[in-house]
């Protein structure tokens, strides 16, 4: 099994060595699984459980003081599932897996996605706050509820960040991509970014699979994950495809992002135009 993971494109981490250790563990534990689907779920679960990343525990806080998680995954055969706007759900990627394998849908949102988590024994009352996010939130002074326009003006001042997590895996034949996030800092309550949108935060085809991270609105408009995969389909290797996808993304959007790409022979590619993006790669015979 070949597994590549990322911990988000954004600012340099305060403790990069500690984050790297988690990323390396995630890719190694994913590579020990027997299928690419299990590999990406296991790898992403490790990252969702770590407060060092913006996914699951430690996720960004929305403008109403609540944390909501999103995730999506896709196989090279087109099987796709996503779930978004879920309070209390750490293992968002597992809900996306249920949507893909147990429902006739692609994307389920909000309280209904939380109900799916509960029905399939995925914990849905988790405390997703970390010390870091709680301290940062307590420093803010959001406006009183009721004045929507004033609230939106405040969001414009606070909104930012771009981290997320993702994994791509192959067993030499099948490919699966998955991405999970807590969204961007101080986004409007209920905001949904690129992560659960097919072709934006994640995409897979028989040629390659990709997971994207960065400025979510720009990634959604551009379709970054699908662009990287399409470039492999056009004949580029995964590293060249990742580099070109990021160059074209920056040219079109003038925003920051990163992407990881993997082909079924286990060749990885990664590229970013942000100050930092840490990744981990593991190959298990």
Residue pairs with C-beta under 8 A, 6 or more apart in sequence:
1 30
1 31
1 32
1 33
1 34
1 36
1 39
1 169
1 170
1 171
1 283
1 284
2 31
2 169
2 170
2 171
2 172
2 262
2 266
2 268
2 281
2 282
2 283
2 284
3 26
3 27
3 28
3 30
3 31
3 39
3 40
3 43
3 167
3 168
3 169
3 281
3 282
3 283
4 27
4 167
4 168
4 169
4 260
4 262
4 268
4 270
4 279
4 280
4 281
5 23
5 26
5 27
5 30
5 43
5 44
5 47
5 165
5 166
5 167
5 168
5 260
5 279
5 280
5 281
6 23
6 165
6 166
6 167
6 211
6 213
6 258
6 260
6 270
6 277
6 278
6 279
7 13
7 19
7 22
7 23
7 47
7 52
7 53
7 163
7 165
7 277
7 278
7 279
8 53
8 54
8 162
8 163
8 164
8 165
8 213
8 258
8 277
8 278
9 162
9 163
9 213
9 214
9 256
9 257
9 258
9 272
9 273
9 274
9 276
9 277
10 161
10 162
10 163
10 213
10 214
10 256
10 274
10 275
10 276
10 277
11 274
11 275
11 276
12 275
12 276
13 19
13 52
13 276
13 278
15 52
16 276
16 278
18 52
19 52
19 53
19 278
20 278
20 280
22 46
22 47
22 50
22 52
22 53
23 47
23 278
23 279
23 280
24 280
24 282
25 46
25 280
26 42
26 43
26 44
26 46
26 47
26 167
26 280
27 43
27 167
27 280
27 281
27 282
28 280
28 282
28 284
29 42
29 43
29 46
30 39
30 40
30 42
30 43
30 46
30 167
30 169
30 282
31 39
31 169
31 282
31 283
31 284
32 42
32 284
33 39
33 42
33 169
35 171
35 174
36 75
36 169
36 170
36 171
36 174
36 175
36 176
37 73
37 75
37 97
37 169
37 176
39 167
39 169
39 171
39 176
40 73
40 93
40 167
40 168
40 169
40 176
40 177
40 178
41 73
41 93
41 94
41 97
41 178
43 167
43 169
43 178
44 55
44 71
44 93
44 165
44 166
44 167
44 178
44 179
44 180
45 91
45 93
45 94
47 53
47 55
47 56
47 165
47 167
47 180
48 55
48 56
48 57
48 69
48 90
48 91
48 92
48 93
48 165
48 180
49 56
49 57
49 90
50 56
50 57
50 58
51 57
51 58
51 130
51 131
51 132
52 58
53 163
53 165
54 60
54 161
54 163
54 164
54 165
54 181
54 182
54 183
55 69
55 71
55 92
55 164
55 165
55 180
55 181
55 182
56 69
56 90
56 91
56 92
56 126
56 128
56 180
56 182
57 90
57 126
57 127
57 128
57 129
57 130
58 128
58 129
58 130
58 132
58 133
58 182
59 67
59 68
59 69
59 128
59 133
59 181
59 182
59 183
60 67
60 133
60 161
60 163
60 181
60 182
60 183
60 184
60 185
60 186
60 187
61 67
61 133
61 136
61 137
61 182
61 185
61 186
62 68
62 183
62 186
62 187
62 188
62 189
62 190
62 191
63 142
63 151
63 154
63 155
63 158
63 186
63 187
63 188
63 189
64 142
64 145
64 189
65 137
65 142
66 87
66 189
67 87
67 128
67 129
67 133
67 182
68 84
68 85
68 86
68 87
68 182
68 183
68 189
68 190
69 84
69 86
69 87
69 89
69 90
69 92
69 128
69 180
69 181
69 182
69 183
70 82
70 83
70 84
70 85
70 86
70 92
70 180
70 181
70 182
70 183
70 192
70 193
70 195
70 196
71 82
71 83
71 84
71 92
71 93
71 95
71 96
71 178
71 179
71 180
71 181
71 195
71 196
72 80
72 81
72 82
72 83
72 96
72 107
72 178
72 179
72 195
72 196
72 197
72 198
72 201
72 202
73 80
73 81
73 82
73 93
73 96
73 97
73 100
73 176
73 177
73 178
73 179
73 202
74 80
74 81
74 100
74 176
74 177
74 178
74 198
74 202
74 203
74 204
74 209
75 100
75 174
75 175
75 176
75 204
76 174
76 175
76 176
76 204
76 205
76 206
76 209
76 264
77 174
77 206
79 100
79 101
80 100
80 106
80 198
81 96
81 97
81 98
81 99
81 100
81 101
81 103
81 105
81 106
81 107
82 96
82 99
82 106
82 107
82 108
82 195
82 196
82 197
82 198
83 89
83 92
83 95
83 96
83 98
83 99
83 107
83 108
83 109
83 113
83 116
83 117
83 196
84 107
84 108
84 109
84 110
84 113
84 192
84 195
84 196
85 109
85 110
85 113
85 190
85 192
86 92
86 95
86 110
86 113
86 114
86 117
86 124
87 114
87 128
88 114
88 123
88 124
88 125
88 126
88 128
89 95
89 113
89 114
89 117
89 122
89 123
89 124
89 126
90 123
90 126
90 128
91 117
91 122
91 123
92 180
92 181
93 178
93 180
94 117
94 120
94 122
95 108
95 113
95 116
95 117
95 120
95 122
96 178
96 180
96 196
98 116
98 117
98 120
98 122
99 105
99 106
99 107
99 108
99 113
99 116
100 106
102 120
103 116
106 198
107 196
107 197
108 116
109 192
110 190
114 124
116 122
117 123
117 124
118 124
128 182
136 185
140 158
140 186
142 151
142 154
143 150
143 151
143 154
145 151
151 188
152 188
155 186
155 187
155 188
158 185
158 186
159 184
159 185
159 186
159 187
160 184
160 185
160 186
161 184
161 185
162 184
162 213
162 214
162 215
162 216
162 256
162 257
162 274
163 181
163 213
164 179
164 180
164 181
164 182
164 195
164 201
164 213
164 214
164 216
165 179
165 180
165 181
165 213
166 177
166 178
166 179
166 180
166 201
166 202
166 211
166 212
166 213
166 260
167 177
167 178
167 211
168 175
168 176
168 177
168 178
168 204
168 209
168 210
168 211
168 260
168 261
168 262
168 268
169 175
169 176
169 209
169 262
170 176
170 209
170 262
170 263
170 264
170 265
170 266
172 264
172 265
172 266
173 264
174 264
175 204
175 205
175 206
175 208
175 209
175 262
175 263
175 264
176 204
176 209
177 202
177 203
177 204
177 209
177 210
177 211
177 225
177 262
178 202
178 211
179 195
179 201
179 202
179 211
179 212
179 213
179 225
180 195
181 193
181 195
181 201
181 216
183 191
183 192
183 193
183 195
183 216
184 191
184 193
184 216
187 193
193 201
193 216
193 217
193 219
193 220
194 200
194 201
194 212
194 216
194 217
194 219
194 220
194 224
195 201
195 202
195 216
197 220
198 226
199 223
199 225
199 226
200 212
200 216
200 219
200 220
200 222
200 223
200 224
200 225
200 226
201 211
201 212
201 213
201 216
201 219
201 220
201 224
201 225
202 209
202 210
202 211
202 212
202 225
203 209
203 210
203 225
203 226
203 228
203 229
204 210
204 229
205 229
205 233
206 264
207 229
207 232
207 233
207 263
208 228
208 229
208 232
208 233
208 238
208 241
208 261
208 262
208 263
208 264
209 229
209 261
209 262
210 224
210 225
210 226
210 228
210 229
210 242
210 259
210 260
210 261
210 262
211 225
211 259
211 260
212 219
212 224
212 225
212 228
212 257
212 258
212 259
213 257
213 258
213 259
213 272
213 277
214 224
214 255
214 256
214 257
214 258
214 272
214 274
215 253
215 255
215 256
215 257
218 249
218 253
218 255
218 257
219 225
219 249
219 255
219 257
221 253
222 248
222 249
222 252
222 253
224 245
224 249
224 257
224 259
225 259
227 245
227 248
227 249
228 241
228 242
228 245
228 259
228 261
228 269
229 241
229 261
231 240
231 241
231 244
231 245
232 238
232 241
232 261
232 263
236 244
237 263
237 267
237 269
238 261
238 262
238 263
238 267
238 268
238 269
239 261
239 267
239 268
239 269
239 270
239 271
240 269
241 261
241 269
242 259
242 260
242 261
242 269
242 270
242 271
243 269
243 271
245 259
245 271
246 257
246 258
246 259
246 271
246 272
246 273
249 255
249 257
249 273
250 256
250 257
250 273
256 272
256 273
256 274
257 272
257 273
257 274
258 270
258 271
258 272
258 273
258 274
258 277
259 270
259 271
259 272
260 268
260 269
260 270
260 279
261 268
261 269
261 270
262 268
262 269
266 283
268 281
270 277
270 279
